[in-house]
Amino acid sequence: MALDVYVWLAQRLYRVQPGKPQFVDWASLYGQFGQGFARVRDFRRRFLHTLGQVGAAYPAAKMAADDRGLTLEHSPPPVAPKQTRLLL
C-alpha cells in the first residue's frame, strides 16, 4: 500500500491549487485503497501508519489527517524536475 499511496500523493499534491486545500474523506480513500479490509476503521489505522512511511520518503508532502479524512495541500513533487539544456 505504501507505494500506491506515495505515487498517488506525488501526482495529487502537486496539482492542488496553492491556498486551496482539498479534502478527501475516509470513505473515498477506503474505496481507492481499502481492498482487503473489511472495516473502514481497520483500513484507516493501516492507512495512517502507511502515511508515516510515505512521509519519510516524501518529507515535503503537506497533508493532515483527522477523524473525517485527509486534507491535502499544494506540495512540491518528491523528485525535482530534470533540467535540460538545448544545444543550438
Secondary structure by P-SEA (a helix, b strand, c coil): caaaaaaaaaaccccccccbbbbbcaaaaaaacccccccaaaaaaaaaaaaaaaaaacccccccccccbbbbcccccccccbbbbbcc
